[in-house]
Amino acid sequence: VEAAEFLGIEINDNHQYLSFVQQVLGLVEKYNKKYRTNDVMFNCEMIPAENVGVKHAKWDKMAGYKVKRDCYNSYFYIVEDESLNILDKFRLHGRKYIEHLTGGSALHLNLEEHLSKDQYNQLLRVAALEGCNYFTFNIPNTVCNDCGHIDKRKLNVCPKCKGNNIDYLTRIIGYMKRVSNFSQARQQEESKRYYATVC
């Protein structure tokens, strides 16, 4: 995302962005295959790596590069971009964009609330049609720091004890984690994420 942004390429499903992604990842795949041996194999995958996105953005900023955010994106879209819909995100993590990856390419589909069974089934069909083979639905959960109650919705008050000493659970990588336990930079990144709604 950041490399394409630097070059003035719009980050959405368009020919220029697709061509850029395929060119960069195709080159990595080519050299991974070229230098593979029986003893050493290489892999190309997209990972959030909890702190790597933060560290690389910081190092690039220190080196004088133009850096738009304190944490690099770990998706094929900008996490705070509200202009992309759910279908766009499946497409941006679909076969056209991930064909040169040989490992993880997980789409963490940030949703504001849980969906109905029919809505989830429809999105599973979309994932299959787009070739998005690795994804999870990421909906913030509320955890009460006073009584320990966990609710599957993002709330401002605990429904059990009515307290407001709450925290939220969401993902950086594959498992849910308290937002208060994220690094400071990751907490800022999480606060900017766009959690989509489904009508």
TORPA-4810 file (N, C-alpha, C, O; in nm, 3 decimals):
<nodes>
NODE_1_0.083_-0.119_0.000_0.000_0.000_0.000_0.087_0.126_0.000_0.071_0.213_-0.086_V
NODE_2_0.178_0.135_0.096_0.257_0.257_0.109_0.347_0.282_-0.012_0.365_0.397_-0.052_E
NODE_3_0.402_0.177_-0.071_0.486_0.195_-0.190_0.403_0.248_-0.306_0.446_0.339_-0.378_A
NODE_4_0.285_0.193_-0.325_0.196_0.240_-0.432_0.153_0.384_-0.405_0.150_0.466_-0.497_A
NODE_5_0.119_0.414_-0.281_0.081_0.552_-0.244_0.194_0.649_-0.278_0.170_0.755_-0.335_E
NODE_6_0.317_0.610_-0.244_0.432_0.695_-0.270_0.445_0.728_-0.419_0.486_0.837_-0.457_F
NODE_7_0.408_0.630_-0.502_0.416_0.649_-0.647_0.292_0.717_-0.704_0.282_0.737_-0.825_L
NODE_8_0.199_0.754_-0.617_0.079_0.824_-0.663_-0.029_0.733_-0.718_-0.120_0.779_-0.788_G
NODE_9_-0.021_0.605_-0.687_-0.120_0.508_-0.736_-0.236_0.504_-0.638_-0.215_0.493_-0.517_I
NODE_10_-0.357_0.511_-0.690_-0.476_0.500_-0.604_-0.487_0.359_-0.548_-0.465_0.261_-0.619_E
NODE_11_-0.523_0.351_-0.420_-0.533_0.221_-0.353_-0.677_0.174_-0.357_-0.755_0.195_-0.264_I
NODE_12_-0.711_0.112_-0.467_-0.841_0.047_-0.486_-0.825_-0.049_-0.603_-0.717_-0.058_-0.661_N
NODE_13_-0.930_-0.119_-0.638_-0.921_-0.217_-0.746_-0.922_-0.145_-0.880_-1.028_-0.122_-0.939_D
NODE_14_-0.804_-0.110_-0.927_-0.789_-0.046_-1.058_-0.670_-0.108_-1.129_-0.585_-0.172_-1.066_N
NODE_15_-0.664_-0.090_-1.259_-0.560_-0.156_-1.340_-0.419_-0.118_-1.296_-0.331_-0.204_-1.288_H
NODE_16_-0.396_0.009_-1.266_-0.261_0.053_-1.229_-0.216_-0.010_-1.097_-0.102_-0.055_-1.085_Q
NODE_17_-0.306_-0.014_-1.000_-0.271_-0.074_-0.870_-0.249_-0.224_-0.885_-0.153_-0.279_-0.831_Y
NODE_18_-0.339_-0.290_-0.957_-0.324_-0.434_-0.980_-0.191_-0.464_-1.049_-0.119_-0.555_-1.009_L
NODE_19_-0.159_-0.388_-1.151_-0.034_-0.408_-1.224_0.087_-0.389_-1.133_0.183_-0.466_-1.139_S
NODE_20_0.083_-0.287_-1.047_0.192_-0.262_-0.953_0.208_-0.379_-0.856_0.319_-0.428_-0.836_F
NODE_21_0.098_-0.423_-0.796_0.102_-0.534_-0.700_0.157_-0.659_-0.768_0.244_-0.727_-0.712_V
NODE_22_0.106_-0.691_-0.887_0.153_-0.811_-0.957_0.300_-0.800_-0.995_0.374_-0.899_-0.988_Q
NODE_23_0.344_-0.682_-1.035_0.484_-0.663_-1.073_0.576_-0.684_-0.952_0.675_-0.757_-0.961_Q
NODE_24_0.544_-0.622_-0.840_0.630_-0.632_-0.721_0.629_-0.775_-0.667_0.735_-0.833_-0.645_V
NODE_25_0.511_-0.830_-0.646_0.504_-0.965_-0.589_0.553_-1.070_-0.688_0.609_-1.172_-0.648_L
NODE_26_0.532_-1.047_-0.817_0.583_-1.139_-0.919_0.735_-1.144_-0.917_0.794_-1.251_-0.933_G
NODE_27_0.799_-1.029_-0.898_0.945_-1.023_-0.890_0.996_-1.099_-0.768_1.093_-1.174_-0.776_L
NODE_28_0.929_-1.080_-0.654_0.968_-1.152_-0.533_0.952_-1.303_-0.555_1.041_-1.380_-0.519_V
NODE_29_0.840_-1.343_-0.613_0.817_-1.486_-0.639_0.924_-1.542_-0.733_0.974_-1.653_-0.712_E
NODE_30_0.958_-1.466_-0.837_1.059_-1.510_-0.933_1.192_-1.539_-0.864_1.254_-1.643_-0.887_K
NODE_31_1.237_-1.447_-0.779_1.365_-1.466_-0.711_1.357_-1.572_-0.601_1.455_-1.640_-0.573_Y
NODE_32_1.242_-1.584_-0.539_1.225_-1.693_-0.442_1.245_-1.828_-0.510_1.311_-1.917_-0.455_N
NODE_33_1.188_-1.844_-0.628_1.202_-1.970_-0.702_1.345_-1.988_-0.753_1.400_-2.098_-0.749_K
NODE_34_1.405_-1.880_-0.800_1.539_-1.886_-0.857_1.642_-1.932_-0.754_1.732_-2.009_-0.787_K
NODE_35_1.629_-1.885_-0.632_1.730_-1.915_-0.530_1.690_-2.027_-0.435_1.758_-2.052_-0.335_Y
NODE_36_1.581_-2.094_-0.465_1.539_-2.210_-0.384_1.637_-2.324_-0.406_1.683_-2.348_-0.518_R
NODE_37_1.667_-2.394_-0.299_1.750_-2.514_-0.308_1.679_-2.625_-0.230_1.573_-2.603_-0.171_T
NODE_38_1.740_-2.742_-0.230_1.684_-2.851_-0.149_1.694_-2.820_0.001_1.616_-2.871_0.081_N
NODE_39_1.790_-2.735_0.036_1.811_-2.701_0.177_1.739_-2.573_0.221_1.706_-2.557_0.338_D
NODE_40_1.715_-2.483_0.127_1.657_-2.353_0.161_1.541_-2.322_0.068_1.553_-2.325_-0.055_V
NODE_41_1.428_-2.292_0.129_1.311_-2.251_0.051_1.267_-2.113_0.099_1.289_-2.077_0.215_M
NODE_42_1.206_-2.038_0.010_1.161_-1.904_0.042_1.010_-1.895_0.026_0.949_-1.970_-0.051_F
NODE_43_0.954_-1.803_0.098_0.810_-1.785_0.102_0.780_-1.636_0.091_0.857_-1.553_0.140_N
NODE_44_0.671_-1.601_0.027_0.628_-1.462_0.021_0.486_-1.454_0.075_0.393_-1.511_0.017_C
NODE_45_0.470_-1.384_0.185_0.337_-1.371_0.243_0.319_-1.233_0.304_0.415_-1.160_0.329_E
NODE_46_0.195_-1.200_0.326_0.159_-1.073_0.391_0.128_-1.102_0.536_0.044_-1.186_0.567_M
NODE_47_0.197_-1.033_0.624_0.171_-1.057_0.766_0.160_-0.924_0.839_0.230_-0.829_0.806_I
NODE_48_0.072_-0.915_0.939_0.067_-0.793_1.019_0.186_-0.783_1.115_0.231_-0.673_1.146_P
NODE_49_0.236_-0.897_1.161_0.357_-0.905_1.244_0.359_-0.805_1.358_0.462_-0.745_1.387_A
NODE_50_0.247_-0.787_1.419_0.225_-0.696_1.532_0.306_-0.568_1.532_0.248_-0.460_1.522_E
NODE_51_0.438_-0.577_1.542_0.518_-0.454_1.554_0.602_-0.421_1.432_0.662_-0.314_1.426_N
NODE_52_0.608_-0.510_1.334_0.692_-0.484_1.217_0.641_-0.363_1.139_0.721_-0.280_1.096_V
NODE_53_0.510_-0.353_1.119_0.453_-0.239_1.048_0.486_-0.107_1.117_0.509_-0.005_1.051_G
NODE_54_0.488_-0.111_1.248_0.523_0.008_1.328_0.672_0.038_1.313_0.710_0.152_1.287_V
NODE_55_0.755_-0.064_1.330_0.901_-0.043_1.325_0.946_0.005_1.187_1.027_0.097_1.177_K
NODE_56_0.893_-0.057_1.081_0.935_-0.017_0.947_0.894_0.126_0.915_0.970_0.201_0.854_H
NODE_57_0.773_0.166_0.957_0.730_0.305_0.935_0.822_0.401_1.010_0.859_0.506_0.958_A
NODE_58_0.858_0.365_1.132_0.946_0.450_1.214_1.084_0.461_1.150_1.140_0.570_1.139_K
NODE_59_1.139_0.347_1.108_1.272_0.348_1.047_1.273_0.429_0.917_1.366_0.504_0.890_W
NODE_60_1.169_0.412_0.837_1.161_0.487_0.711_1.151_0.637_0.738_1.213_0.717_0.667_D
NODE_61_1.075_0.674_0.839_1.062_0.816_0.876_1.198_0.871_0.919_1.236_0.980_0.879_K
NODE_62_1.271_0.793_1.001_1.403_0.835_1.048_1.501_0.847_0.931_1.592_0.930_0.935_M
NODE_63_1.483_0.765_0.828_1.571_0.768_0.712_1.535_0.880_0.615_1.601_0.899_0.513_A
NODE_64_1.429_0.954_0.647_1.392_1.068_0.563_1.288_1.040_0.457_1.258_1.128_0.375_G
NODE_65_1.232_0.921_0.455_1.129_0.889_0.357_0.996_0.952_0.396_0.969_0.977_0.513_Y
NODE_66_0.914_0.978_0.296_0.780_1.031_0.319_0.693_0.916_0.373_0.672_0.816_0.304_K
NODE_67_0.644_0.932_0.495_0.565_0.828_0.560_0.434_0.890_0.607_0.434_0.985_0.686_V
NODE_68_0.322_0.837_0.557_0.191_0.897_0.586_0.131_0.855_0.719_0.045_0.925_0.773_K
NODE_69_0.174_0.741_0.772_0.113_0.691_0.896_0.219_0.625_0.983_0.328_0.592_0.936_R
NODE_70_0.188_0.608_1.110_0.284_0.552_1.204_0.290_0.400_1.202_0.375_0.339_1.267_D
NODE_71_0.201_0.338_1.128_0.197_0.192_1.117_0.162_0.156_0.974_0.056_0.193_0.924_C
NODE_72_0.251_0.083_0.909_0.223_0.041_0.772_0.107_-0.058_0.768_0.088_-0.138_0.860_Y
NODE_73_0.032_-0.052_0.661_-0.082_-0.141_0.642_-0.035_-0.284_0.617_0.073_-0.306_0.561_N
NODE_74_-0.116_-0.378_0.658_-0.084_-0.518_0.633_-0.193_-0.582_0.549_-0.221_-0.702_0.560_S
NODE_75_-0.253_-0.501_0.465_-0.358_-0.547_0.374_-0.331_-0.484_0.238_-0.237_-0.406_0.223_Y
NODE_76_-0.412_-0.518_0.140_-0.400_-0.455_0.008_-0.487_-0.330_0.000_-0.513_-0.280_-0.110_F
NODE_77_-0.532_-0.281_0.112_-0.610_-0.157_0.117_-0.569_-0.079_0.242_-0.500_-0.132_0.329_Y
NODE_78_-0.610_0.046_0.249_-0.579_0.131_0.364_-0.686_0.108_0.469_-0.805_0.126_0.441_I
NODE_79_-0.646_0.068_0.590_-0.745_0.027_0.691_-0.841_0.138_0.730_-0.954_0.109_0.770_V
NODE_80_-0.799_0.263_0.719_-0.889_0.371_0.758_-0.974_0.424_0.643_-1.052_0.518_0.662_E
NODE_81_-0.960_0.366_0.525_-1.033_0.412_0.406_-1.180_0.372_0.412_-1.213_0.253_0.406_D
NODE_82_-1.268_0.470_0.425_-1.411_0.444_0.433_-1.476_0.434_0.295_-1.594_0.400_0.285_E
NODE_83_-1.401_0.462_0.189_-1.460_0.459_0.055_-1.471_0.317_-0.001_-1.549_0.293_-0.094_S
NODE_84_-1.395_0.224_0.054_-1.400_0.086_0.005_-1.507_0.009_0.082_-1.517_0.019_0.204_L
NODE_85_-1.586_-0.068_0.008_-1.688_-0.148_0.074_-1.636_-0.290_0.097_-1.523_-0.323_0.060_N
NODE_86_-1.719_-0.371_0.156_-1.680_-0.508_0.190_-1.642_-0.588_0.066_-1.544_-0.662_0.068_I
NODE_87_-1.717_-0.572_-0.041_-1.687_-0.646_-0.164_-1.553_-0.603_-0.222_-1.477_-0.686_-0.272_L
NODE_88_-1.523_-0.473_-0.216_-1.392_-0.424_-0.262_-1.279_-0.493_-0.187_-1.178_-0.531_-0.247_D
NODE_89_-1.296_-0.510_-0.057_-1.189_-0.570_0.024_-1.169_-0.717_-0.009_-1.056_-0.765_-0.012_K
NODE_90_-1.279_-0.789_-0.034_-1.263_-0.928_-0.079_-1.192_-0.932_-0.214_-1.106_-1.017_-0.237_F
NODE_91_-1.227_-0.841_-0.304_-1.163_-0.837_-0.436_-1.014_-0.806_-0.422_-0.932_-0.866_-0.490_R
NODE_92_-0.980_-0.711_-0.335_-0.839_-0.673_-0.316_-0.757_-0.781_-0.248_-0.634_-0.775_-0.246_L
NODE_93_-0.823_-0.881_-0.191_-0.754_-0.996_-0.134_-0.788_-1.122_-0.211_-0.772_-1.233_-0.161_H
NODE_94_-0.834_-1.104_-0.333_-0.871_-1.216_-0.418_-0.759_-1.260_-0.509_-0.647_-1.209_-0.503_G
NODE_95_-0.792_-1.355_-0.594_-0.690_-1.424_-0.676_-0.603_-1.330_-0.758_-0.485_-1.356_-0.776_R
NODE_96_-0.659_-1.221_-0.810_-0.579_-1.130_-0.894_-0.464_-1.067_-0.816_-0.357_-1.042_-0.871_K
NODE_97_-0.488_-1.042_-0.688_-0.388_-0.972_-0.607_-0.295_-1.067_-0.531_-0.182_-1.031_-0.500_Y
NODE_98_-0.343_-1.187_-0.503_-0.262_-1.278_-0.419_-0.193_-1.388_-0.497_-0.127_-1.474_-0.438_I
NODE_99_-0.206_-1.388_-0.629_-0.156_-1.501_-0.708_-0.007_-1.528_-0.690_0.037_-1.641_-0.709_E
NODE_100_0.072_-1.428_-0.656_0.217_-1.448_-0.640_0.258_-1.474_-0.495_0.376_-1.495_-0.467_H
NODE_101_0.162_-1.473_-0.404_0.192_-1.502_-0.264_0.192_-1.653_-0.242_0.107_-1.724_-0.295_L
NODE_102_0.288_-1.700_-0.165_0.296_-1.844_-0.138_0.266_-1.875_0.008_0.286_-1.987_0.054_T
NODE_103_0.219_-1.775_0.079_0.183_-1.793_0.220_0.067_-1.703_0.254_-0.020_-1.678_0.170_G
NODE_104_0.064_-1.655_0.376_-0.048_-1.579_0.427_-0.083_-1.456_0.346_0.004_-1.381_0.301_G
NODE_105_-0.211_-1.437_0.329_-0.264_-1.318_0.262_-0.395_-1.280_0.329_-0.490_-1.239_0.262_S
NODE_106_-0.401_-1.293_0.459_-0.527_-1.284_0.532_-0.593_-1.148_0.522_-0.531_-1.044_0.542_A
NODE_107_-0.720_-1.152_0.490_-0.807_-1.036_0.498_-0.874_-1.040_0.634_-0.948_-1.134_0.663_L
NODE_108_-0.850_-0.939_0.716_-0.926_-0.924_0.840_-1.038_-0.827_0.806_-1.018_-0.705_0.804_H
NODE_109_-1.155_-0.882_0.779_-1.268_-0.799_0.738_-1.328_-0.734_0.862_-1.402_-0.797_0.937_L
NODE_110_-1.295_-0.608_0.882_-1.340_-0.534_0.999_-1.486_-0.495_0.983_-1.521_-0.417_0.894_N
NODE_111_-1.570_-0.550_1.069_-1.713_-0.522_1.067_-1.755_-0.460_1.199_-1.700_-0.493_1.305_L
NODE_112_-1.851_-0.371_1.193_-1.899_-0.304_1.314_-1.982_-0.397_1.401_-1.982_-0.383_1.524_E
NODE_113_-2.051_-0.491_1.340_-2.136_-0.583_1.417_-2.144_-0.718_1.347_-2.113_-0.731_1.229_E
NODE_114_-2.187_-0.817_1.423_-2.203_-0.951_1.367_-2.316_-0.952_1.265_-2.409_-0.871_1.273_H
NODE_115_-2.307_-1.042_1.172_-2.405_-1.052_1.064_-2.501_-1.166_1.089_-2.483_-1.246_1.181_L
NODE_116_-2.603_-1.173_1.007_-2.695_-1.286_1.013_-2.631_-1.405_0.943_-2.534_-1.389_0.869_S
NODE_117_-2.685_-1.522_0.966_-2.635_-1.643_0.900_-2.638_-1.627_0.749_-2.542_-1.664_0.681_K
NODE_118_-2.747_-1.572_0.695_-2.758_-1.552_0.550_-2.653_-1.454_0.499_-2.596_-1.474_0.391_D
NODE_119_-2.627_-1.348_0.574_-2.525_-1.251_0.532_-2.386_-1.313_0.532_-2.308_-1.291_0.440_Q
NODE_120_-2.355_-1.391_0.636_-2.225_-1.460_0.638_-2.215_-1.557_0.520_-2.111_-1.563_0.454_Y
NODE_121_-2.320_-1.632_0.493_-2.318_-1.726_0.380_-2.295_-1.652_0.249_-2.220_-1.700_0.163_N
NODE_122_-2.358_-1.538_0.233_-2.338_-1.460_0.110_-2.194_-1.413_0.097_-2.137_-1.417_-0.012_Q
NODE_123_-2.134_-1.369_0.208_-1.995_-1.325_0.202_-1.899_-1.441_0.178_-1.794_-1.423_0.116_L
NODE_124_-1.934_-1.560_0.226_-1.853_-1.678_0.193_-1.858_-1.706_0.044_-1.757_-1.744_-0.016_L
NODE_125_-1.973_-1.687_-0.018_-1.984_-1.703_-0.164_-1.899_-1.597_-0.236_-1.831_-1.627_-0.333_R
NODE_126_-1.904_-1.474_-0.187_-1.824_-1.367_-0.246_-1.675_-1.403_-0.237_-1.602_-1.388_-0.335_V
NODE_127_-1.632_-1.450_-0.122_-1.491_-1.488_-0.104_-1.452_-1.596_-0.205_-1.345_-1.589_-0.266_A
NODE_128_-1.538_-1.695_-0.223_-1.508_-1.802_-0.318_-1.502_-1.748_-0.461_-1.411_-1.783_-0.536_A
NODE_129_-1.596_-1.664_-0.498_-1.598_-1.608_-0.633_-1.476_-1.520_-0.661_-1.422_-1.522_-0.772_L
NODE_130_-1.433_-1.445_-0.562_-1.318_-1.355_-0.580_-1.185_-1.426_-0.564_-1.081_-1.372_-0.601_E
NODE_131_-1.186_-1.548_-0.508_-1.061_-1.620_-0.485_-0.989_-1.572_-0.360_-0.866_-1.581_-0.352_G
NODE_132_-1.064_-1.521_-0.265_-1.006_-1.479_-0.136_-1.007_-1.601_-0.045_-1.109_-1.636_0.013_C
NODE_133_-0.892_-1.666_-0.034_-0.886_-1.797_0.031_-0.845_-1.793_0.179_-0.836_-1.898_0.242_N
NODE_134_-0.821_-1.675_0.233_-0.772_-1.667_0.370_-0.826_-1.538_0.432_-0.778_-1.429_0.402_Y
NODE_135_-0.926_-1.552_0.518_-0.986_-1.433_0.577_-1.054_-1.467_0.708_-1.080_-1.583_0.739_F
NODE_136_-1.083_-1.363_0.783_-1.160_-1.377_0.906_-1.247_-1.254_0.921_-1.214_-1.146_0.871_T
NODE_137_-1.357_-1.272_0.989_-1.443_-1.159_1.022_-1.394_-1.103_1.155_-1.378_-1.178_1.251_F
NODE_138_-1.370_-0.975_1.160_-1.312_-0.911_1.277_-1.412_-0.809_1.333_-1.425_-0.699_1.281_N
NODE_139_-1.481_-0.848_1.438_-1.581_-0.763_1.502_-1.534_-0.736_1.645_-1.511_-0.831_1.720_I
NODE_140_-1.520_-0.609_1.683_-1.476_-0.580_1.820_-1.572_-0.637_1.924_-1.694_-0.629_1.908_P
NODE_141_-1.517_-0.693_2.030_-1.594_-0.742_2.144_-1.564_-0.650_2.262_-1.458_-0.588_2.269_N
NODE_142_-1.659_-0.643_2.355_-1.642_-0.562_2.475_-1.609_-0.654_2.592_-1.672_-0.759_2.610_T
NODE_143_-1.510_-0.615_2.673_-1.478_-0.689_2.795_-1.483_-0.591_2.912_-1.425_-0.482_2.906_V
NODE_144_-1.552_-0.631_3.017_-1.564_-0.546_3.136_-1.447_-0.574_3.229_-1.423_-0.688_3.268_C
NODE_145_-1.374_-0.470_3.263_-1.260_-0.484_3.353_-1.301_-0.504_3.498_-1.219_-0.545_3.581_N
NODE_146_-1.429_-0.476_3.531_-1.477_-0.492_3.668_-1.531_-0.632_3.694_-1.488_-0.699_3.788_D
NODE_147_-1.625_-0.678_3.611_-1.688_-0.807_3.638_-1.639_-0.919_3.546_-1.671_-1.035_3.567_C
NODE_148_-1.561_-0.884_3.442_-1.506_-0.985_3.352_-1.599_-1.030_3.241_-1.561_-1.115_3.160_G
NODE_149_-1.719_-0.974_3.234_-1.815_-1.013_3.130_-1.760_-0.976_2.992_-1.703_-0.869_2.974_H
NODE_150_-1.779_-1.066_2.896_-1.741_-1.041_2.757_-1.868_-1.042_2.673_-1.949_-1.134_2.682_I
NODE_151_-1.884_-0.940_2.591_-2.000_-0.930_2.504_-1.951_-0.925_2.359_-1.848_-0.864_2.331_D
NODE_152_-2.023_-0.989_2.269_-1.982_-0.997_2.130_-2.010_-0.870_2.051_-1.988_-0.864_1.931_K
NODE_153_-2.059_-0.767_2.119_-2.085_-0.638_2.055_-1.988_-0.534_2.111_-1.932_-0.551_2.219_R
NODE_154_-1.970_-0.425_2.037_-1.890_-0.313_2.087_-1.985_-0.219_2.161_-2.070_-0.154_2.100_K
NODE_155_-1.969_-0.213_2.293_-2.059_-0.136_2.379_-1.980_-0.034_2.460_-1.859_-0.046_2.477_L
NODE_156_-2.049_0.066_2.510_-1.987_0.167_2.596_-2.007_0.138_2.744_-1.939_0.195_2.829_N
NODE_157_-2.102_0.049_2.775_-2.136_0.013_2.913_-2.152_-0.138_2.921_-2.207_-0.199_2.829_V
NODE_158_-2.104_-0.199_3.028_-2.119_-0.343_3.047_-2.267_-0.376_3.067_-2.331_-0.318_3.154_C
NODE_159_-2.323_-0.469_2.988_-2.464_-0.503_3.005_-2.492_-0.583_3.132_-2.607_-0.592_3.176_P
NODE_160_-2.387_-0.640_3.192_-2.407_-0.721_3.313_-2.404_-0.636_3.440_-2.497_-0.642_3.520_K
NODE_161_-2.296_-0.558_3.460_-2.283_-0.482_3.585_-2.310_-0.332_3.568_-2.309_-0.257_3.665_C
NODE_162_-2.334_-0.291_3.444_-2.362_-0.150_3.409_-2.242_-0.057_3.430_-2.257_0.065_3.429_K
NODE_163_-2.123_-0.114_3.448_-2.003_-0.034_3.464_-1.949_0.015_3.330_-1.982_-0.040_3.225_G
NODE_164_-1.867_0.118_3.335_-1.807_0.168_3.211_-1.655_0.153_3.209_-1.587_0.217_3.128_N
NODE_165_-1.601_0.070_3.297_-1.459_0.038_3.297_-1.439_-0.079_3.201_-1.424_-0.195_3.242_N
NODE_166_-1.439_-0.047_3.072_-1.439_-0.151_2.970_-1.319_-0.140_2.877_-1.252_-0.036_2.870_I
NODE_167_-1.295_-0.248_2.808_-1.190_-0.256_2.707_-1.252_-0.329_2.589_-1.363_-0.382_2.598_D
NODE_168_-1.180_-0.331_2.479_-1.229_-0.400_2.360_-1.129_-0.506_2.316_-1.009_-0.493_2.337_Y
NODE_169_-1.183_-0.610_2.256_-1.102_-0.717_2.199_-1.114_-0.709_2.048_-1.223_-0.694_1.994_L
NODE_170_-1.001_-0.717_1.980_-1.000_-0.723_1.835_-0.868_-0.786_1.792_-0.789_-0.829_1.876_T
NODE_171_-0.844_-0.792_1.662_-0.726_-0.861_1.611_-0.621_-0.765_1.554_-0.655_-0.663_1.493_R
NODE_172_-0.496_-0.799_1.576_-0.386_-0.750_1.494_-0.348_-0.865_1.402_-0.339_-0.850_1.280_I
NODE_173_-0.328_-0.981_1.464_-0.302_-1.103_1.388_-0.420_-1.196_1.412_-0.529_-1.148_1.440_I
NODE_174_-0.403_-1.324_1.404_-0.514_-1.418_1.402_-0.598_-1.435_1.527_-0.704_-1.496_1.520_G
NODE_175_-0.555_-1.384_1.639_-0.632_-1.406_1.761_-0.677_-1.272_1.820_-0.617_-1.167_1.795_Y
NODE_176_-0.784_-1.279_1.900_-0.836_-1.160_1.966_-0.744_-1.120_2.081_-0.690_-1.205_2.151_M
NODE_177_-0.728_-0.990_2.099_-0.641_-0.938_2.204_-0.700_-0.806_2.253_-0.761_-0.731_2.176_K
NODE_178_-0.682_-0.778_2.381_-0.729_-0.650_2.435_-0.659_-0.534_2.364_-0.537_-0.535_2.347_R
NODE_179_-0.737_-0.436_2.324_-0.678_-0.319_2.259_-0.580_-0.249_2.354_-0.478_-0.197_2.309_V
NODE_180_-0.611_-0.247_2.483_-0.521_-0.182_2.580_-0.385_-0.252_2.588_-0.289_-0.194_2.638_S
NODE_181_-0.377_-0.376_2.541_-0.249_-0.449_2.539_-0.174_-0.433_2.408_-0.062_-0.483_2.394_N
NODE_182_-0.233_-0.364_2.311_-0.162_-0.333_2.187_-0.052_-0.232_2.220_-0.061_-0.160_2.320_F
NODE_183_0.052_-0.227_2.138_0.150_-0.120_2.152_0.079_0.013_2.128_-0.029_0.017_2.070_S
NODE_184_0.140_0.122_2.172_0.077_0.254_2.156_0.048_0.283_2.009_-0.060_0.332_1.975_Q
NODE_185_0.143_0.253_1.922_0.124_0.279_1.779_0.011_0.192_1.722_-0.066_0.239_1.639_A
NODE_186_0.002_0.067_1.767_-0.106_-0.021_1.721_-0.241_0.025_1.776_-0.343_0.009_1.709_R
NODE_187_-0.243_0.080_1.897_-0.368_0.134_1.950_-0.416_0.250_1.863_-0.535_0.262_1.835_Q
NODE_188_-0.323_0.334_1.820_-0.359_0.445_1.732_-0.408_0.393_1.598_-0.506_0.443_1.543_Q
NODE_189_-0.340_0.291_1.544_-0.383_0.232_1.416_-0.523_0.174_1.431_-0.607_0.193_1.343_E
NODE_190_-0.549_0.104_1.540_-0.680_0.043_1.561_-0.789_0.149_1.571_-0.900_0.129_1.521_E
NODE_191_-0.759_0.260_1.634_-0.860_0.366_1.650_-0.898_0.430_1.517_-1.003_0.493_1.506_S
NODE_192_-0.813_0.416_1.415_-0.841_0.472_1.283_-0.907_0.372_1.188_-0.953_0.410_1.081_K
NODE_193_-0.911_0.246_1.227_-0.968_0.144_1.139_-1.114_0.175_1.106_-1.190_0.225_1.189_R
NODE_194_-1.149_0.144_0.984_-1.288_0.157_0.944_-1.355_0.022_0.962_-1.317_-0.076_0.897_Y
NODE_195_-1.454_0.016_1.049_-1.533_-0.104_1.071_-1.662_-0.088_0.991_-1.747_-0.006_1.025_Y
NODE_196_-1.676_-0.167_0.887_-1.788_-0.153_0.794_-1.919_-0.204_0.852_-1.921_-0.286_0.944_A
NODE_197_-2.026_-0.152_0.798_-2.160_-0.200_0.832_-2.221_-0.264_0.709_-2.185_-0.231_0.596_T
NODE_198_-2.313_-0.356_0.732_-2.384_-0.422_0.623_-2.531_-0.385_0.638_-2.589_-0.400_0.745_V
NODE_199_-2.588_-0.339_0.531_-2.731_-0.300_0.536_-2.820_-0.420_0.514_-2.943_-0.407_0.515_C
</nodes>
